[in-house]
Amino acid sequence: MDDSKYFFHFGGEVLNKWLKAWSIFIFTIGGLLVVLLIGLI
């Protein structure tokens, strides 16, 4: 019982870190694309 709780808690923390990393990555790429589009137009 305790092991599964710990496992899910650990998994949640790792997932949180991955989501933050991906959101920053996507935000950066999106920002660069917007700048490129504005530059082209």
PDB file of N, H, CA, C and O in Angstrom:
ATOM      1  N   MET A   1       0.841  -1.203   0.000  1.00  0.00           N
ATOM      2  CA  MET A   1       0.000   0.000   0.000  1.00  0.00           C
ATOM      3  C   MET A   1       0.881   1.260   0.000  1.00  0.00           C
ATOM      4  O   MET A   1       0.720   2.143  -0.842  1.00  0.00           O
ATOM      5  N   ASP A   2       1.801   1.322   0.947  1.00  0.00           N
ATOM      6  H   ASP A   2       1.931   0.605   1.631  1.00  0.00           H
ATOM      7  CA  ASP A   2       2.681   2.489   1.034  1.00  0.00           C
ATOM      8  C   ASP A   2       3.581   2.599  -0.199  1.00  0.00           C
ATOM      9  O   ASP A   2       3.861   3.694  -0.686  1.00  0.00           O
ATOM     10  N   ASP A   3       4.028   1.439  -0.691  1.00  0.00           N
ATOM     11  H   ASP A   3       3.800   0.549  -0.295  1.00  0.00           H
ATOM     12  CA  ASP A   3       4.916   1.436  -1.854  1.00  0.00           C
ATOM     13  C   ASP A   3       4.227   2.058  -3.068  1.00  0.00           C
ATOM     14  O   ASP A   3       4.825   2.868  -3.777  1.00  0.00           O
ATOM     15  N   SER A   4       2.972   1.680  -3.303  1.00  0.00           N
ATOM     16  H   SER A   4       2.487   1.022  -2.727  1.00  0.00           H
ATOM     17  CA  SER A   4       2.255   2.207  -4.462  1.00  0.00           C
ATOM     18  C   SER A   4       2.045   3.718  -4.313  1.00  0.00           C
ATOM     19  O   SER A   4       2.147   4.461  -5.290  1.00  0.00           O
ATOM     20  N   LYS A   5       1.754   4.167  -3.090  1.00  0.00           N
ATOM     21  H   LYS A   5       1.672   3.564  -2.297  1.00  0.00           H
ATOM     22  CA  LYS A   5       1.574   5.607  -2.852  1.00  0.00           C
ATOM     23  C   LYS A   5       2.866   6.342  -3.193  1.00  0.00           C
ATOM     24  O   LYS A   5       2.851   7.368  -3.872  1.00  0.00           O
ATOM     25  N   TYR A   6       3.987   5.800  -2.710  1.00  0.00           N
ATOM     26  H   TYR A   6       3.999   4.966  -2.158  1.00  0.00           H
ATOM     27  CA  TYR A   6       5.289   6.421  -2.950  1.00  0.00           C
ATOM     28  C   TYR A   6       5.589   6.453  -4.447  1.00  0.00           C
ATOM     29  O   TYR A   6       6.067   7.451  -4.985  1.00  0.00           O
ATOM     30  N   PHE A   7       5.291   5.321  -5.108  1.00  0.00           N
ATOM     31  H   PHE A   7       4.902   4.510  -4.671  1.00  0.00           H
ATOM     32  CA  PHE A   7       5.550   5.214  -6.547  1.00  0.00           C
ATOM     33  C   PHE A   7       4.753   6.266  -7.320  1.00  0.00           C
ATOM     34  O   PHE A   7       5.293   6.948  -8.191  1.00  0.00           O
ATOM     35  N   PHE A   8       3.467   6.390  -6.992  1.00  0.00           N
ATOM     36  H   PHE A   8       3.029   5.836  -6.285  1.00  0.00           H
ATOM     37  CA  PHE A   8       2.627   7.352  -7.711  1.00  0.00           C
ATOM     38  C   PHE A   8       3.068   8.783  -7.416  1.00  0.00           C
ATOM     39  O   PHE A   8       3.037   9.640  -8.300  1.00  0.00           O
ATOM     40  N   HIS A   9       3.478   9.041  -6.174  1.00  0.00           N
ATOM     41  H   HIS A   9       3.504   8.345  -5.456  1.00  0.00           H
ATOM     42  CA  HIS A   9       3.953  10.374  -5.804  1.00  0.00           C
ATOM     43  C   HIS A   9       5.212  10.703  -6.605  1.00  0.00           C
ATOM     44  O   HIS A   9       5.347  11.800  -7.147  1.00  0.00           O
ATOM     45  N   PHE A  10       6.132   9.735  -6.671  1.00  0.00           N
ATOM     46  H   PHE A  10       6.022   8.844  -6.231  1.00  0.00           H
ATOM     47  CA  PHE A  10       7.380   9.915  -7.417  1.00  0.00           C
ATOM     48  C   PHE A  10       7.080  10.135  -8.896  1.00  0.00           C
ATOM     49  O   PHE A  10       7.647  11.026  -9.528  1.00  0.00           O
ATOM     50  N   GLY A  11       6.176   9.308  -9.445  1.00  0.00           N
ATOM     51  H   GLY A  11       5.715   8.584  -8.931  1.00  0.00           H
ATOM     52  CA  GLY A  11       5.803   9.436 -10.850  1.00  0.00           C
ATOM     53  C   GLY A  11       5.203  10.807 -11.131  1.00  0.00           C
ATOM     54  O   GLY A  11       5.481  11.408 -12.168  1.00  0.00           O
ATOM     55  N   GLY A  12       4.382  11.302 -10.211  1.00  0.00           N
ATOM     56  H   GLY A  12       4.156  10.813  -9.368  1.00  0.00           H
ATOM     57  CA  GLY A  12       3.767  12.612 -10.380  1.00  0.00           C
ATOM     58  C   GLY A  12       4.813  13.709 -10.422  1.00  0.00           C
ATOM     59  O   GLY A  12       4.709  14.642 -11.218  1.00  0.00           O
ATOM     60  N   GLU A  13       5.830  13.601  -9.558  1.00  0.00           N
ATOM     61  H   GLU A  13       5.914  12.844  -8.911  1.00  0.00           H
ATOM     62  CA  GLU A  13       6.885  14.618  -9.526  1.00  0.00           C
ATOM     63  C   GLU A  13       7.658  14.619 -10.836  1.00  0.00           C
ATOM     64  O   GLU A  13       7.941  15.675 -11.402  1.00  0.00           O
ATOM     65  N   VAL A  14       7.997  13.426 -11.314  1.00  0.00           N
ATOM     66  H   VAL A  14       7.768  12.568 -10.855  1.00  0.00           H
ATOM     67  CA  VAL A  14       8.743  13.316 -12.574  1.00  0.00           C
ATOM     68  C   VAL A  14       7.909  13.876 -13.719  1.00  0.00           C
ATOM     69  O   VAL A  14       8.427  14.597 -14.573  1.00  0.00           O
ATOM     70  N   LEU A  15       6.617  13.545 -13.739  1.00  0.00           N
ATOM     71  H   LEU A  15       6.197  12.960 -13.046  1.00  0.00           H
ATOM     72  CA  LEU A  15       5.720  14.021 -14.790  1.00  0.00           C
ATOM     73  C   LEU A  15       5.646  15.543 -14.754  1.00  0.00           C
ATOM     74  O   LEU A  15       5.645  16.195 -15.798  1.00  0.00           O
ATOM     75  N   ASN A  16       5.582  16.109 -13.544  1.00  0.00           N
ATOM     76  H   ASN A  16       5.582  15.579 -12.696  1.00  0.00           H
ATOM     77  CA  ASN A  16       5.535  17.561 -13.389  1.00  0.00           C
ATOM     78  C   ASN A  16       6.763  18.206 -14.011  1.00  0.00           C
ATOM     79  O   ASN A  16       6.654  19.189 -14.743  1.00  0.00           O
ATOM     80  N   LYS A  17       7.952  17.639 -13.713  1.00  0.00           N
ATOM     81  H   LYS A  17       8.041  16.840 -13.118  1.00  0.00           H
ATOM     82  CA  LYS A  17       9.198  18.187 -14.255  1.00  0.00           C
ATOM     83  C   LYS A  17       9.189  18.116 -15.776  1.00  0.00           C
ATOM     84  O   LYS A  17       9.592  19.063 -16.451  1.00  0.00           O
ATOM     85  N   TRP A  18       8.722  16.976 -16.318  1.00  0.00           N
ATOM     86  H   TRP A  18       8.395  16.206 -15.769  1.00  0.00           H
ATOM     87  CA  TRP A  18       8.678  16.810 -17.773  1.00  0.00           C
ATOM     88  C   TRP A  18       7.729  17.818 -18.404  1.00  0.00           C
ATOM     89  O   TRP A  18       8.035  18.401 -19.444  1.00  0.00           O
ATOM     90  N   LEU A  19       6.558  18.026 -17.764  1.00  0.00           N
ATOM     91  H   LEU A  19       6.309  17.552 -16.919  1.00  0.00           H
ATOM     92  CA  LEU A  19       5.574  18.965 -18.312  1.00  0.00           C
ATOM     93  C   LEU A  19       6.140  20.381 -18.322  1.00  0.00           C
ATOM     94  O   LEU A  19       5.952  21.127 -19.283  1.00  0.00           O
ATOM     95  N   LYS A  20       6.843  20.750 -17.232  1.00  0.00           N
ATOM     96  H   LYS A  20       6.996  20.145 -16.451  1.00  0.00           H
ATOM     97  CA  LYS A  20       7.449  22.084 -17.170  1.00  0.00           C
ATOM     98  C   LYS A  20       8.487  22.236 -18.268  1.00  0.00           C
ATOM     99  O   LYS A  20       8.524  23.253 -18.962  1.00  0.00           O
ATOM    100  N   ALA A  21       9.336  21.215 -18.424  1.00  0.00           N
ATOM    101  H   ALA A  21       9.306  20.389 -17.860  1.00  0.00           H
ATOM    102  CA  ALA A  21      10.396  21.263 -19.439  1.00  0.00           C
ATOM    103  C   ALA A  21       9.787  21.402 -20.833  1.00  0.00           C
ATOM    104  O   ALA A  21      10.250  22.204 -21.644  1.00  0.00           O
ATOM    105  N   TRP A  22       8.737  20.608 -21.107  1.00  0.00           N
ATOM    106  H   TRP A  22       8.361  19.956 -20.448  1.00  0.00           H
ATOM    107  CA  TRP A  22       8.093  20.645 -22.421  1.00  0.00           C
ATOM    108  C   TRP A  22       7.409  21.988 -22.668  1.00  0.00           C
ATOM    109  O   TRP A  22       7.475  22.518 -23.777  1.00  0.00           O
ATOM    110  N   SER A  23       6.752  22.545 -21.644  1.00  0.00           N
ATOM    111  H   SER A  23       6.699  22.114 -20.743  1.00  0.00           H
ATOM    112  CA  SER A  23       6.059  23.825 -21.826  1.00  0.00           C
ATOM    113  C   SER A  23       7.068  24.925 -22.144  1.00  0.00           C
ATOM    114  O   SER A  23       6.807  25.785 -22.986  1.00  0.00           O
ATOM    115  N   ILE A  24       8.233  24.898 -21.464  1.00  0.00           N
ATOM    116  H   ILE A  24       8.445  24.199 -20.781  1.00  0.00           H
ATOM    117  CA  ILE A  24       9.278  25.892 -21.730  1.00  0.00           C
ATOM    118  C   ILE A  24       9.797  25.708 -23.156  1.00  0.00           C
ATOM    119  O   ILE A  24       9.984  26.680 -23.889  1.00  0.00           O
ATOM    120  N   PHE A  25      10.028  24.442 -23.542  1.00  0.00           N
ATOM    121  H   PHE A  25       9.876  23.653 -22.946  1.00  0.00           H
ATOM    122  CA  PHE A  25      10.539  24.121 -24.880  1.00  0.00           C
ATOM    123  C   PHE A  25       9.570  24.601 -25.954  1.00  0.00           C
ATOM    124  O   PHE A  25       9.976  25.263 -26.909  1.00  0.00           O
ATOM    125  N   ILE A  26       8.287  24.268 -25.800  1.00  0.00           N
ATOM    126  H   ILE A  26       7.956  23.730 -25.025  1.00  0.00           H
ATOM    127  CA  ILE A  26       7.262  24.646 -26.778  1.00  0.00           C
ATOM    128  C   ILE A  26       7.112  26.168 -26.823  1.00  0.00           C
ATOM    129  O   ILE A  26       6.962  26.749 -27.898  1.00  0.00           O
ATOM    130  N   PHE A  27       7.152  26.814 -25.646  1.00  0.00           N
ATOM    131  H   PHE A  27       7.274  26.342 -24.773  1.00  0.00           H
ATOM    132  CA  PHE A  27       7.025  28.266 -25.574  1.00  0.00           C
ATOM    133  C   PHE A  27       8.172  28.930 -26.334  1.00  0.00           C
ATOM    134  O   PHE A  27       7.963  29.892 -27.074  1.00  0.00           O
ATOM    135  N   THR A  28       9.395  28.403 -26.143  1.00  0.00           N
ATOM    136  H   THR A  28       9.565  27.622 -25.542  1.00  0.00           H
ATOM    137  CA  THR A  28      10.574  28.956 -26.821  1.00  0.00           C
ATOM    138  C   THR A  28      10.462  28.795 -28.330  1.00  0.00           C
ATOM    139  O   THR A  28      10.681  29.747 -29.078  1.00  0.00           O
ATOM    140  N   ILE A  29      10.116  27.575 -28.781  1.00  0.00           N
ATOM    141  H   ILE A  29       9.938  26.801 -28.172  1.00  0.00           H
ATOM    142  CA  ILE A  29       9.977  27.316 -30.214  1.00  0.00           C
ATOM    143  C   ILE A  29       8.865  28.184 -30.806  1.00  0.00           C
ATOM    144  O   ILE A  29       9.025  28.763 -31.880  1.00  0.00           O
ATOM    145  N   GLY A  30       7.743  28.268 -30.100  1.00  0.00           N
ATOM    146  H   GLY A  30       7.613  27.798 -29.227  1.00  0.00           H
ATOM    147  CA  GLY A  30       6.621  29.076 -30.571  1.00  0.00           C
ATOM    148  C   GLY A  30       7.022  30.538 -30.695  1.00  0.00           C
ATOM    149  O   GLY A  30       6.675  31.201 -31.673  1.00  0.00           O
ATOM    150  N   GLY A  31       7.752  31.042 -29.704  1.00  0.00           N
ATOM    151  H   GLY A  31       8.034  30.504 -28.910  1.00  0.00           H
ATOM    152  CA  GLY A  31       8.203  32.433 -29.733  1.00  0.00           C
ATOM    153  C   GLY A  31       9.102  32.693 -30.934  1.00  0.00           C
ATOM    154  O   GLY A  31       8.966  33.710 -31.613  1.00  0.00           O
ATOM    155  N   LEU A  32      10.027  31.760 -31.192  1.00  0.00           N
ATOM    156  H   LEU A  32      10.137  30.933 -30.640  1.00  0.00           H
ATOM    157  CA  LEU A  32      10.940  31.915 -32.332  1.00  0.00           C
ATOM    158  C   LEU A  32      10.165  31.915 -33.646  1.00  0.00           C
ATOM    159  O   LEU A  32      10.457  32.704 -34.544  1.00  0.00           O
ATOM    160  N   LEU A  33       9.170  31.021 -33.758  1.00  0.00           N
ATOM    161  H   LEU A  33       8.932  30.379 -33.029  1.00  0.00           H
ATOM    162  CA  LEU A  33       8.364  30.953 -34.983  1.00  0.00           C
ATOM    163  C   LEU A  33       7.598  32.253 -35.197  1.00  0.00           C
ATOM    164  O   LEU A  33       7.523  32.753 -36.319  1.00  0.00           O
ATOM    165  N   VAL A  34       7.029  32.800 -34.128  1.00  0.00           N
ATOM    166  H   VAL A  34       7.090  32.394 -33.216  1.00  0.00           H
ATOM    167  CA  VAL A  34       6.276  34.056 -34.236  1.00  0.00           C
ATOM    168  C   VAL A  34       7.203  35.175 -34.703  1.00  0.00           C
ATOM    169  O   VAL A  34       6.839  35.965 -35.573  1.00  0.00           O
ATOM    170  N   VAL A  35       8.404  35.239 -34.123  1.00  0.00           N
ATOM    171  H   VAL A  35       8.700  34.597 -33.416  1.00  0.00           H
ATOM    172  CA  VAL A  35       9.375  36.272 -34.513  1.00  0.00           C
ATOM    173  C   VAL A  35       9.745  36.116 -35.988  1.00  0.00           C
ATOM    174  O   VAL A  35       9.840  37.102 -36.719  1.00  0.00           O
ATOM    175  N   LEU A  36       9.951  34.872 -36.419  1.00  0.00           N
ATOM    176  H   LEU A  36       9.873  34.071 -35.825  1.00  0.00           H
ATOM    177  CA  LEU A  36      10.295  34.619 -37.826  1.00  0.00           C
ATOM    178  C   LEU A  36       9.153  35.045 -38.745  1.00  0.00           C
ATOM    179  O   LEU A  36       9.383  35.671 -39.780  1.00  0.00           O
ATOM    180  N   LEU A  37       7.914  34.701 -38.361  1.00  0.00           N
ATOM    181  H   LEU A  37       7.727  34.193 -37.521  1.00  0.00           H
ATOM    182  CA  LEU A  37       6.751  35.059 -39.180  1.00  0.00           C
ATOM    183  C   LEU A  37       6.612  36.575 -39.286  1.00  0.00           C
ATOM    184  O   LEU A  37       6.374  37.104 -40.372  1.00  0.00           O
ATOM    185  N   ILE A  38       6.759  37.273 -38.164  1.00  0.00           N
ATOM    186  H   ILE A  38       6.952  36.844 -37.282  1.00  0.00           H
ATOM    187  CA  ILE A  38       6.653  38.738 -38.169  1.00  0.00           C
ATOM    188  C   ILE A  38       7.769  39.322 -39.033  1.00  0.00           C
ATOM    189  O   ILE A  38       7.560  40.288 -39.766  1.00  0.00           O
ATOM    190  N   GLY A  39       8.959  38.721 -38.937  1.00  0.00           N
ATOM    191  H   GLY A  39       9.129  37.936 -38.342  1.00  0.00           H
ATOM    192  CA  GLY A  39      10.094  39.194 -39.730  1.00  0.00           C
ATOM    193  C   GLY A  39       9.848  39.003 -41.219  1.00  0.00           C
ATOM    194  O   GLY A  39      10.220  39.855 -42.027  1.00  0.00           O
ATOM    195  N   LEU A  40       9.221  37.886 -41.586  1.00  0.00           N
ATOM    196  H   LEU A  40       8.918  37.195 -40.930  1.00  0.00           H
ATOM    197  CA  LEU A  40       8.951  37.608 -43.003  1.00  0.00           C
ATOM    198  C   LEU A  40       7.860  38.512 -43.540  1.00  0.00           C
ATOM    199  O   LEU A  40       7.916  38.941 -44.693  1.00  0.00           O
ATOM    200  N   ILE A  41       6.854  38.809 -42.701  1.00  0.00           N
ATOM    201  H   ILE A  41       6.808  38.461 -41.764  1.00  0.00           H
ATOM    202  CA  ILE A  41       5.739  39.659 -43.124  1.00  0.00           C
ATOM    203  C   ILE A  41       6.174  41.119 -42.972  1.00  0.00           C
ATOM    204  O   ILE A  41       5.399  42.028 -43.268  1.00  0.00           O
TER     205      ILE A  41
END
